[in-house]
């Protein structure tokens, strides 16, 4: 039972799964386009949600939102299911594969046997595609891997029901069908408007640009408030969420810049091309922030590199992104 499915490596798992599933159904939607239409760029600082006892920072919406939004805005019918019963979830997967439909899954990373040991950690918002079953092995297209992989029945069931934050609960999703024509221009505009609202107008000061400013203010006080060791743990957690878990900081800005380039051509809107360049420059600043933070954590920082210096970079990033998304909102009115 093998589906003729083309494996593609991508920068981010949910974008890659979304793009791959759409392309399997004959729709040429790139990873960047799926990310932009699905409003995948976000920021949230959640001091009340602890990961290893340290506040959580997120650079993406909740798991599954990118796929759901992209399908909805392209007016494609989709199916999403979660389960209480593990065996029932595997029967549903087998039945769907038997109908020749590749299936997206949300899984935990820690028990993915094909992941190198240093990359296994308790993170339950990873996404992959199952596209068949041979000799008791499920065929896996994991967007972050170079080649297709495989998992046994027990291995796959285990990662589908990983415990902890964002428990997958057997979450599976797939496209029911694809229309002969899709209105990409309309979907692009809806995706941009949603991203602008999320980054600019959520009133709670923990989200979007306000959230970046909030953590910027807090960060400068971490050493005096938490002590050097715990401040380094807080900073390390932030960088881990930014650059390892979800590609969120610089990586998402570069993907969004690529989306704006494609959107500029699709909408014949030169202003989006200019904002793409601005977003790339913003991604460079997120990269500068991560590099400086890494040196501080490892006690290799220069005299000029400090928590207040990091705070200043985040404040600059917040100002840049406020300007970019304000101008982007006006560009698609």
N, C-alpha and C positions, 0 to 999 in steps of 0.2 A: 504494500500500500504506500506508494510514493507519488507525490504531486510534483509536476514539472514546475518547480519554483526556483527562481534565480536568487542566489545569495548575494548580498551587497554589504560591504563594510561601510559604516557611517560614523559620524562624530559623536552621536548621542543615541541611546537605545530606542526611546519612544519615537523620536523623529524617524529613525531608520526603519523601525517596524511599520510605522504608518506609511512611509513612502514605498516600502517594499510591497505591502499589501495592496496599495493603490495601483502600483505598476503591474502587479500580477493580474489585476482586473482590467488592464489596458489603459490606465490613466497615467500620463507622464507627469508625475508630481515629484519634484526633487525633495531631498531631505530639508533643505532650507525653505522651500515653498510650504511644505507641510508644517514646519515649525512656525512660520509666520502666519499662515492661515489659522493654525491652531492656537495662536496667541500663547506661545510657549515661553516667552521672556517675561520674567516676573521677579519680585524680590520680597522676601518676608523675613523679619527677625522675630523669633518666637521664644521669648524668655521663659514662658510657662510650659513649653514643650521641651523636655530634657532628653538628650541623647548621650548616654554614658555620664549622666549627671551634669551636663553642660548645655546651655541654651542652644536651640537649633536655628540655623540660618538656611533659608531655602531660596534658590535661584530659579525655581520652576513652579508651575501650578501643581495641584495634586495629581498623583499618578492616574493615567488614563484620560486626562482632560484634553491633551493634544490630539489624540486619536478621535475622541468624541466630537470635539469642536470642528476638526478638519472635515470629518465625514458629514456632519450636520450642515456646514457652510457650503459644501459641494453638493448637498442634497442627495447623499448616498445613504441607503438604508444599511444599518449596522445592527449587530447583535452583541450584547455584553451580558455576561453571567458571572455570578459568584455562588459559592456552594458552602453548605455546612458539612456535607458528607464527602469524604475524600474519594471513595470508590465511585460515587455518582459523578464527581467532576472528571474522573478519568474515562468513564463510560461516555460522557458527553463529548469529551475530546475525541475519542476514537470514532464516535458516530459522525462527527463533523468532518474529520479527516476522510472517513469512508465515503463522504459525498464529494470528495475532491476539493475541499475548501481548506486552505492554510489558515492556521489559527494563531493569533497573538496571545501571549500569556504574560501576566505580571508575576514575577518570582523573586525569591530571596537570593542574594548573591553568596552567602556564607557557605552553602553546601553545593554550589555548582562545581562539580568535579573536574570540569575541563578548564576552570579558571586557575591560573598559577596561584599558589598559596599566599603570596604577599598581597594579592588583590581580593582575597576573600574577607569580607567583613559583614557585619549584621546590617544589611541595607536591603529593604524589601520592595523597592520600587524599580527594579530592573525589568526590562522587557525583551522578549525574544519571540521568534516564530517557530512553531512546530509544523512541518510540512510533510510528514510521513512516518511510517513505522515499518521497520524491517528486522526480522530475527529477534524480536523482543526489544529492539532499540528504537527510541523515538529520534527522528532526524530533526536537528535543531539548526536554524539560521539565527545566530546571535549577531546583531549588527556591529558589536565591538570586536568580533573575532575575524581573522583573515579568511578562514575556511569554515565550512559547515561542521557542526559537532554532533554528538549523540549523547543520549541519557537513557538509562534503564527506566522501567516502569516505576520502581521504588525511588530512584533518584529524582525523577521528574515530579512525582507526587510530593516528595519531601520539600522541594523548593517552592512548589505551588502553595504549600501550607506552612511556610516559614512563620515563626512567631516573632512578635515585637512590634515596633512602630510601623504603621502602614501594612499590616498583615494582608497578604494577597487574597486569602480565602478562596483559592482556586480560580481567581479572576481570569476569564478567557474572553476574547473578543474577535470578531471577524466581520467582513463585509458580506451582507446578504446578496447584494448585486450592485452593479454599477450602471448608471444611465449612459445612453449613447452620447450625450452632450452634457458638459458641465460649464457653469458660468464662473470661470476662474477669477475674472475681474471683480465681480461682486463679492466672492469669498475673500479675496485679498483685502478689500476695503473693510469688510466686517472684522477680519482678523486684526488689522491695524488699529481700528477704532477701539476694540476691546483692550488691546495691549496699552494704548494710550490712557484709557480710563483706569486700568489697573495700576499703571505706574504714576499717575498724576492725581487721581480724584478720590481714592479710598480714604475716608476721613480718619480712620484709626492710624496713628503715627508709627505703625510697625510695618507698613506695606509700601511698596513702590519707592519712589524718590524720598518720601517722608521716612520710610524705614531705613534707607541708607544714611540719611542725616541723623536719625536716632542712634544707630549703632556707632556712627562716627563720634557723637558726643560721649557715648558710654565708653568707647574704647580708650580714649585719652586718660580715663580715670582707672582703668583696670589694674595697673601695677600698684597704685596706692590703696585701692579698695580691696583687691584680691590677693596681693602679694605676687612676687615675680614668678613663682612656679605655677600658680593657678592662672595667672594672666596669660602665660605661655600656652597653657592647656586651652583656654578660651580662644586664643588666637589660632592655635593649631586646628581646633575644631572648625573655625570659620573657613580657613584655607582648605581644609579637607572637603567641606561641603561645596566650596567654590570650584576647586580644580580637580577633585577626584570623584566626588559623588555627584554625577549629573552634568559635568562640564560647564557649570553655571556661570562663572565670572566672565573672564575674557572669552572663553569658548562660545558661549551663547551670544555674546555681542558680535563676534565674527560671523556666526551663522545667521544672525538677524541682518547683518550688513549684506550678506549674500542674498538673503530674501529680498531686501529692498532693491538690490540691483535687478533681480528678476522681476520684481513688481514694477519697477520703473519702465521696463520694456513692455510688460503686459498692459500697463495702463497708459503708456506713452506719456509719462510724467517725469520730466527731467529733474524736478525738485527731489524726488526720491533717490535719484542717483547721488545727488549732493549729500543728502542725509545719510546715505550708505557710507560715504567716506567719513562723516562725523562719527558714526557708530563704530567704525573700525578704529578710529583714534581713541574712542572711549574704551574699547576693548584693550588697547595698548596700555591704558592707565590702570585697568583692572590687573593686567599682567604685571605692571610695575609694582602695584600694591602687593600682590602675592609673592613676588621675588623678595621685596624688602621684608615682608612678614616672615618668610622662610629664614632669612639671615638673622632676624631678631630671635626667633625660636631656637636657632642653633648657636646663639651667642657669637655670631660672626658679624654683627652689625657695626657700622662706622658710628662716629659720634653724632653724626647728623641723622642717623636712622633710629627712630624711636617710636613709641606709641603715639605721641602727639604728631609726629610726621606722618604716620599711617592715617591718623584721624584727618589730617589736612588733605591727604590724597582722596579719601572717601568723600569729604566735603566737596572737593573739586569735581569728583565723579557725579555726585548728586546734582550739582549745578549744571554740568554738561548734559546729563540725561533729562533733567527738567526742561532744558532748552530744546533738546532733540525731539522729545515726545510732544512738546507744545507745538513745535513747527511741523512735526509729522501729522498731528491732528488737523492742523490747518491745511496741509497739503492734500488731504483726501476728503475735504468737506464736499 
